[in-house]
Amino acid sequence: VEREGFMPKFLMQATFSPDGVKNLIEQGGTKRQEQLQGLAQSLGGTLEAVYFSPQRNEGFVILDLPDGQRINLAGTLMAVNAGGFVQIKAQPVLTARELDSAVERARSVKVPGK
């Protein structure tokens, strides 16, 4: 059951190419965070958190996005990934309470062959 005003959370994992790392060195993390904030706002969502793991050339982002923006997010990520500076994976994530609801649903599903 979807709640009015509820926005699913998405975890994005970015892996930077050598040129992408060069861009991070030139621009810094704050500039990248501002760009991500603009992305979230353009999709009607909010940016919850941005973290970088420089030793692995990775970044992690948590976004809250309206349900109807999944396709727009996918298209945006395809364009960003095609640029060659970063490869981004995005997936919806659940809170502990949402997982409890999913577990209740899982318990009620009749699995064929069991």
N, C-alpha and C positions, 0 to 999 in steps of 0.2 A: 504494500500500500504506500503510494507516494504521498508525502506531506506537502501542503501548500507552502511555497517559499523555500523548500528544501533544495539544497544544491549538493550533488555528489562531489566527493573529493577525488582528485586524480593525483597519483604520484608519477612524476616524470623523472627519468634518469637520463642524463646527458653524458656522452663520452666524447671528449674533445679530440680532434685531430691535432697534429703538430701545429698547423696553421691556426686552428681554433685556440690553442694554448697561447700562441703569439698574440692573438687578438685580446685574450684575457689579460695578458701582461701589459699590453698597450692601454686597454680601456679600464681594467680593474673590475672588481666584483660589484661595486655599487652601480656602475653604469649598466651592467648586465641585469641586475635586479630591477632597475628602472624600466628596462626593455621588457622584462617579464611582467612587470606590473601593467604596462601598456597592453601587452598581449591579453592578460586576464581581463582587463577592463573592456577591451574590444570584443571579447566573447561574452560579456555580461557577467563575469565572475570576479573573484577576488584572489589575490595572491596571499597564501598563508605563510609560506616559509621558503627560503632559498638557502641551500648549503653547498659548499664546495669541498671537494676532496682533492687538493692539488697533487698529492703523491700518486693518485690514480688517474689524473686528468678527467675527473668526473664532477658532475654537479647534480643536485637533487632538488626538486621543486614540488611543493604541494599547492595545488590550485583547487578552489571551489568553483565549479561551473554549472550553470543550469543544464538540465537534462537535454534540451534541444541543441546543445552546442557540441556534442560529441563528433558530429560529422565535420563541423567547422574546425575543431581542434585537429582532427585527423588530416584535413587538407593543409592546415597551417604547418603541421609537423612534417608532412611530405615535402613541402616547399623548403622548409628549413633544412631538412636532411639532405635534400638535393644540392644544397649549397656547398657541401663538402667540409665545413668547418666543425660540425658536430653531428652526432647521431643521437636522436632522442627517442626513447620508448616511453609511452604513457599508458597507465592502467588505472582503472577505478580501484579505490581502496575503501574498506569498511571500518567503521568504529567498532569497538567491542560490543556495544549494544546492537548495532546492525548485524554483526556476526551472529549474535544470539538469535536474532530473527531468522537468519539464513540457516542456522543449525536446526531450528524448529521446523523449518520447511524441509530440510534434508531428511529429518526423521520421519516425515509424513509421506515421502515419495516411495512408491512401490517400485522396486527395481526388478526388471524382468529377469527371470531365472532364479530368484531367491524366494 
